[in-house]
Amino acid sequence: MAKAASKLGWKVVGGAATALAGTAASRGVTVAYRKVRKTDPPVNPADPDTALVEAIAWAAISGLAIGLGRLAAERAVARGWSRATGTPPPGMVRPELETADA
């Protein structure tokens, strides 16, 4: 039962952290795009009326920023989880360490 609660707790904490980080990164990239390009980013890069170069640039930059933001947040929260509980978050134990406990 404790394992299931721990797993659920990690999903909530980790999910919230990555969602917030993704949102913050998305907003940050949008602000940066507006400052550099002096225009709003494409609403829908898949729209045929959006220039291909602009669509590719927006997809690459926003995807990279959001992915890195989420990764950084999850790693930070995992460190905090480990400090608070004394164990790594559920699902983050390396396989060679997991078999040693069994």
C-alpha positions as CSV (number, residue, x, y, z in Angstrom):
1,M,0.0,0.0,0.0
2,A,2.8,2.4,0.9
3,K,4.4,1.7,-2.5
4,A,1.2,2.6,-4.3
5,A,0.8,5.8,-2.3
6,S,4.4,6.7,-3.0
7,K,3.9,6.1,-6.7
8,L,0.8,8.3,-6.8
9,G,2.5,11.0,-4.8
10,W,5.4,11.1,-7.2
11,K,3.1,11.2,-10.2
12,V,1.3,14.2,-8.6
13,V,4.5,16.1,-7.6
14,G,6.5,15.3,-10.7
15,G,3.6,15.9,-13.0
16,A,2.8,19.3,-11.4
17,A,6.4,20.4,-11.6
18,T,6.9,19.4,-15.2
19,A,3.6,21.0,-16.2
20,L,4.5,24.3,-14.5
21,A,8.0,24.2,-16.1
22,G,6.6,23.5,-19.5
23,T,4.1,26.4,-19.2
24,A,6.9,28.8,-18.0
25,A,9.2,27.8,-20.8
26,S,6.5,28.2,-23.4
27,R,5.7,31.7,-22.1
28,G,9.4,32.6,-22.0
29,V,10.0,31.4,-25.6
30,T,6.9,33.4,-26.7
31,V,8.3,36.6,-25.1
32,A,11.7,36.0,-26.6
33,Y,10.2,35.4,-30.1
34,R,8.3,38.6,-29.9
35,K,11.4,40.6,-28.9
36,V,13.6,39.1,-31.6
37,R,11.1,38.9,-34.5
38,K,8.9,41.9,-33.5
39,T,5.8,39.8,-34.2
40,D,3.8,37.1,-32.6
41,P,4.8,33.5,-33.0
42,P,2.8,31.3,-35.4
43,V,-0.5,30.3,-33.8
44,N,-0.5,27.0,-35.7
45,P,2.8,26.1,-37.4
46,A,1.0,23.5,-39.4
47,D,-1.1,26.1,-41.1
48,P,-0.1,26.2,-44.8
49,D,-0.2,30.0,-44.7
50,T,2.7,30.0,-42.2
51,A,6.1,30.2,-43.8
52,L,7.9,26.9,-43.7
53,V,11.1,28.4,-42.2
54,E,9.1,30.2,-39.5
55,A,7.1,27.1,-38.7
56,I,10.2,24.9,-38.4
57,A,12.1,27.5,-36.3
58,W,9.2,28.0,-33.9
59,A,8.7,24.2,-33.5
60,A,12.4,23.6,-32.9
61,I,12.9,26.5,-30.5
62,S,9.7,26.0,-28.5
63,G,10.1,22.2,-28.4
64,L,13.7,22.4,-27.2
65,A,12.9,25.1,-24.5
66,I,9.9,23.2,-23.2
67,G,11.7,19.9,-23.1
68,L,14.7,21.3,-21.3
69,G,12.5,23.1,-18.8
70,R,10.5,20.0,-18.0
71,L,13.7,18.0,-17.7
72,A,15.3,20.5,-15.3
73,A,12.1,20.6,-13.2
74,E,11.8,16.9,-13.0
75,R,15.4,16.5,-12.0
76,A,15.1,19.2,-9.3
77,V,11.9,17.7,-7.9
78,A,13.5,14.2,-7.9
79,R,16.4,15.5,-5.9
80,G,14.0,17.1,-3.4
81,W,12.0,13.9,-3.3
82,S,15.1,11.9,-2.5
83,R,16.1,14.3,0.3
84,A,12.6,14.3,1.8
85,T,12.0,10.5,1.6
86,G,15.4,9.0,1.7
87,T,14.6,7.0,-1.5
88,P,14.6,7.8,-5.2
89,P,11.2,8.6,-6.8
90,P,9.3,5.5,-8.0
91,G,10.5,4.4,-11.4
92,M,13.8,6.2,-11.1
93,V,15.9,3.4,-9.6
94,R,18.5,2.0,-11.9
95,P,17.8,-1.6,-12.8
96,E,21.2,-2.8,-11.3
97,L,20.4,-1.2,-8.0
98,E,16.8,-2.5,-7.9
99,T,17.8,-6.1,-8.3
100,A,20.3,-5.8,-5.4
101,D,17.4,-4.9,-3.0
102,A,15.3,-7.9,-4.0
